[in-house]
C-alpha cells in the first residue's frame, strides 16, 4: 500500500461574523477547523484534523505532502520522524508544524486501523474503558444548571476579571454534585505573584484544577504557584510534542497535562505524552475547546487506552452545524461519550457540508473590553501579561 495524495478541507466553524476591528467589508474568523484526508493506491482513505492556526497549517500540509507520497502509510513512526527532520531547518517545531503533523499522523492511524479491521484504541494496547467522562463550559448559573440537568458531572469556567467570586457563585449553584475547574487563561495573563494570590484564594473550593494561571512560556512560574498553594494545576494546551510538554511533566509542575488533540503532534505523540505523565502520576485531560469533531474522535480512542485518562473537554452546543460536519455523531449519554467501535477512527466528514462554510479569516481579538479582564483604561494596550492594579479591591472581593 502506498500514499497517493493528501487533500485538505478548511472551514469556518459557523458563519463568520462582522469584524470589530477591520473595515466593514472584512470578516472576523474566530475559529477555523482544518480536516485532511490521505488517499492510498488500495482505495483506503484516512481522516485527520489539525489545529494551531489552521489557515497556516494548511500550507504546511501541502509542503509536507510530497514527502509522503509513495510511502507505506502503516509505518507511522517512520513517517513522523521523516516529517520532523524535514521541518528542522525552519527552527524548533511549534504548533504550526505540530498541527500539520497531527492531522497527518491521525489519518495514518485511521488507515492502519481500517487495514487491520480494528479500532485505533486496539492498536494503542486495547481498551480500559467503554465510556469517556466529559466536562463542558459554564460561566453563569443558568449554564451550569443546564449542564447539570443534562447529566454532565464537571464544568469549567473562565476569566481573570473576578475568578473567586465566579467560582463561589457556581459552587453554590451546583453543590457537591459537580466538579468545577477554572481556566485563568489570558490575555492578559497574571504575573506569578498575582496568580499565587488568586490560587490561594481558590483553595477552599476543592477545584478539579486551576488552568493556565500564567503565560504558557513562563514555565518556571508554575513552581512558584506550586509552592504557594495546594490546588491541582493544569496546563499544556499550547505546546506541541513530548518536547514541548516535557518540563511541565518531568518537573511535576502540573497535576493535569492538557495537550491539544489537534496540534500536539498526533496520536503518536499523545500516547507518548500520556506515558511520560503516567510515570509522574499526572493525569491526562486533552484540550478540545476549539477543535472539531474528528479530533474529538481521536481523543476518545486515546483516552480509552491509557490508564491516566481523567476527562475530555467537550463543547457540543457552540454551533448547531457541528453535528452535521461528521458522520456518525459521537454518542453522548449524560456525562460521558461512548468509545467508538468501528475500524480506524470510525468517522468521516460530510465534505459537501464543510464546503458550505469557507474560511475567510482566522484571527480575532481575544476578549471584548466589557469583559473587564484588563485594568481600567488599558484595554487598547492589549498586553500579554499584566499585574493587577486596584489590588485591595481585586483581591478582597
N, C-alpha and C positions, 0 to 999 in steps of 0.2 A: 504494500500500500504506500502511495506517495501523495504528498500535498500538492494540489494543483493551483491553489489560489486562496486569497483572503478577501472577503467582502465586508464593508463597514456599513453601519446603519446609525446615523446620528439624528437625534430628535430633541425637541423641547419636551420637557415633562409637563405638558399642559400648554395652553395657548400663551404666547408671550404677552406681556402687559406693557403699557406705555412707560418709557423710561422717565425717571425723576431727575436725571442729571444730564441727559443728552437732548438734542433738538427734537421737536415733536414728531418728526418723521422717523426717528430711530426707535428701536425697541430694546427693552432690557431683558436679557436672558438670565433668569435667576437660577435655572437648573437645566442641564442637558443630560441625556442618557446616551451612551455610545455602546452599541452592540456590534459584534462581529461574527462572521461565520467562516470556518475553514473548510474548504472543499477538498475532496480526495478523488483519486482515479478509480476508486471502487464504489463511488456514489454515497459514501458515508460522510455526513456533514456534522461538524461540531460547532456549538454556540458558546460565546463568552460575552462578558461585559467589562467595560473599562471605566475607571473614574480618574480623578486627578487632572482636571482641566480638559474635558472631553474633546473640545474642538482642536486643541493642540495635540492631544493623544492620537487622534485620527491620522494626523500627518505622520506621527512616529510609527504607527502601524504600517502605513504604506511604505515607509522607508525600510522597515524590518521584513516585509513580505518576501522580497527576492531571496533573502537568506534561508527561507523556509520552504520555498517551492522545490519540489523534488526530494524532500526529506521524508523519512518514515515518521508519521505523527505519533506513533506509540512510544518513541524514545523521548519521553517528556523531559527528563533531567538533562539529557544531552542538548536538546534544543534550548532549554532555559539558559544553560551555560553559554551556548553559542550566541544567543541574543545579548546576554550581559557583556560578554567580551567585545562584541561588535560596537556597543554603545560606550565602552570605557573611554575612548578617546575624547568624548564630549564632556567628561568630568564624572564625578561620582553620581551614581544612579539616584535620581529623585523620583517624585511621584508622577512625573510625566512618563519617564521611561518605565517606572514600576507599573503605571496604569496600562501602558501598551502591552507589556509582558503579561500582565494579569489576564487580560481578555484572551490573549493567545493561549496562555497556559491553561486557562479554564476550558477553552474549546478543545484542547488536546486531551484533557481528562474526559471530556464528554465523548470524544471519538473513541478513546480506548474502552470506556465502559460499553459503548454500543458494539464495538468489535467483539468483546468478550461476553456480551449479553448480560451485564451486571450493573447495578447502580454504582455511582462513584464511591459511595461510602464503603462498598465492599472492597474496592481497590485500596482504601485507606486503612484496612485492617478489620473491617467488619463493623457491625452496629452495636453500640452500647445502649441506645435508647430509641424508642419509636416516635417520640414527640419532643419538640424543642420548645421550652418556655420562651415567651416573648415579653418585651415591655414596649410601651408607646409613650408619646409625649403629652404633657398636660401642664398648662400654666395658669389655669383658672379652676375654681371649684367645680364649675359645670363640666369642664372637660374631664377632670379627674373622676367625677361621679359617673360620667358616661362610660369611661373605661372600666370602672368597677362593675357597672351593670352588665357589661359585655363579658365579664369573667376574666378580664386581664388583671394579673396579680402584681404588676410592677409598673411604675411610671417614672418618667424623668422630666424635670422642669429645667428651665434655663434662665440665664440672665445674671448680670452683676449689679443691677441697679438697687435691688433690695432683696438679696438672696435669703437671709434669715427669716424675714417676715413672710416671704413666699413659702418657704418650707414649712414654717409653723402653720400657716393657713391650710396648706394641703394635708399635712398630718392630722390636723383637727378634723378635716372634712372626711377623710377616708378611714381614719382609725388605724388599727394594727393589721387590718386585712390586706393591705397593700404595701409592698416595698417602694421606697422613694429614693431616687438619685437626683443629683443636681449637676448640671453642666455649667461651669463658670467661664466658658469659652469667651474670648474676646471677639472683636475689639471693643474696648481696649482690654487687654489682659491686665491683671493686677501685678504689682510688684510682689516678690516673695514675702516681704514683711506684711503687706496688706492681706495677702492670701492666708498667711498664718493666722491673722486675727479672725478672718471670716471662718476658716475651717474649725478653729477652736470653738467659735460660737455655735457651729453646727453639730458638735459632738453629742449633745443630749438627744438628738433626734434619731440616732441609730440608723443612719442612712445606708443604703446599699452601696453607694460610693459618692465621692466628690470628684468630678471630672474636669480635667484641663483647667486647674485654678490659675495657672501661669502660662506664659507663652511657651509653645512646644519646643522651641530651641533652647530654653533655659532649663536644661535637664538637671543641672546642679541645684537649682532652686527647689526641686522636689525633695531633696534631702533636708532642707530647712523646714519644709512643711511636715515632712515625716517626723522630724524630731519635735515639732511643736504641738502636734495634735494626734489623737488616736481615732482617726477616721479612715476608712478604706479609700485609697486614691486610685483613679483610673486615668489612663492616657494612652496615646499611641496611634490615633487615627490618621495623623498627618505624615507618618513615616512610612517608608517602603522597605521591604525585605527584612531578613533577620538582622542585617547590619544596622538598619535604622532603628529597630526595636531593642537591640542587644543591651545597651546601657541601662535602659529602664528595667529590663528583666534581670540582668546579671547583678546589678547593684540593689535589686529588690526595692526600687523606688516607688513601685505601684503594687497594688493588690489585684488589680484587674487590668489586663492588657487588651487594647481595642484596635487591632489592625483593621484597616478598611478593606472589605472583601473585594473592592473594585480597583485598588491601587497598591496593595501590599506586595504584589509580585506573583499572585496566582495561588491556586490550591497547593502547589508545590511548596511555596514559601509559608503559607498559612499553617500547614502541617508542621513545618519545622519550628515556626514561632510558638505554636502550641506545645511542642515538645520541650523547647527551652523554658517556657513558662512553667510547665509541669514540674521540672526539676527544681524550681524555686517556690513551688506551692502557690503559684499565681494563676488566677482564673482567666478564662478567655471569654470575652463578650464582643464579638466583631462589630465594628461600626457599620451602620447601614442606613443612616438617616437621610442621605441624599441619593441613594442608589436606586436603581430599577430592579425589576423582579428576577432577572437572570442571576444577578449577584446574590440575591436572596436564596435562590435555589442552591447555589454553590455553598453558601454558609450553612444551609440545612444539612448537606452531606458531610461537611467538615465537623459540625457540632454533634452529629450523630456518632462520629467515630473517635472522638477524643475524650479522655477521662475528665479533663478540667474545663469542660464547657459549662458556662454559667447561664447565659441568657442571650437572646438575639434581639437587637433593636428592630422595631417594625413600625412603620407609619403607613397604614393601609387606607386611610381616609383623606390623604392630602390632595388627591386628584382622582376624579371619577374614572378617568381613562386608564388608570394603572391596571385594572383587571382586564382591560381589552388588549393590552400590549402582549400578554403572554398566554400561552395555551400549554397545559391547563393552569388555572389559577391555583396557588397554594391553598391547601385545605386547612382552615383555621377553625378550631373549636375552643371557645373560651380563651384561655390564656396561653395556648400553645399551637404550634404548627406540626402537621404530620410530616414525617420523613418520607421523601419520595421513594418509590419502589421500582420505577421504570429504569431500563438500562441508560447509562450515561447520567447526565443531569436530570433527564426526564422532562424537559420543557423545550418550547420553541417560541419565537416571537411571531406576531402577525405582521408581516412585512408591509402589507398594504396600509394597515392602521398606523404603523410607525411613520410611513411616508407622508401621512397627512399632517404631521407636525414638524416641519423642517426647522433646523436650528437657525436662529437669527442673531445669536449672541450668547455669550457665556460668562459675562461679568456683571456684577451688581454691587451697589453699596450695601454692606452687610446689615446695617441697622438704620432705622428711622431715628430722627432727632427726638421724637416723642418717647422713645424707649428709655431715655434718661440714663443711659449707661456711661455717657461721658460727663465729666464735671461741667457745671453750668458755664456756658459761654465758649466751650472748647470743641463743640461738635465739628465745626468746619476745619479743625486741625487734623482730624482723622488719625489720631495717634494709635500706634501699635500697642504700646504699654503706657499706662497712666496711673500715677499714685492717686489715692483718694484725698480730695480736698473736703473741707467741711467735715472733718474727721469725727468730731463729737456727735454730730447729727447722724452720720453714716453708721458708725459702729455701735451706737447706743439705741438704735431702733429695735 
